[in-house]
Structures are given as C-alpha cells and as structure tokens.
Amino acid sequence: MEQITLTLPEETAEQLKDASKKIGVKPEEFLLTSLQEKLANLDSDFTDAMHYVLKKNAELYKRLA
C-alpha cells in the first residue's frame, strides 16, 4: 500500500476527526472510504455523460459515417 501525506486546514482536520468519531472509525479509514467512493462516482459520472452524448448525437454520427 502506498502512503500519501497531506496537510489539512485546522477546521477540516477537526471536521474529519468529528465525522470519523461519529461512525466509529479512524480518520484514515474514513478518508480512504470517502476517496474510494468519490473515485467510483467519477467513473460512473463519466460513463453516464458518454452514453448521454452518444445517444444525443446518434443521428449526427450516422450521417457523418
């Protein structure tokens, strides 16, 4: 596993500690899970956008082919 160090503003660090404490996990676990969810959503958002554009422009693509 690769280690990354990041510096957070004091307010953000406190919010992270509070949120992780509420759900009973370490701040590191909270960050990792949150990041994994965000990255998964990025893939999903891109796929959704791609399908939308392809469907919207299907007729144009047929004429250009």
Order of alpha helices (4+ residues) and beta strands (2+ residues): alpha-alpha-alpha
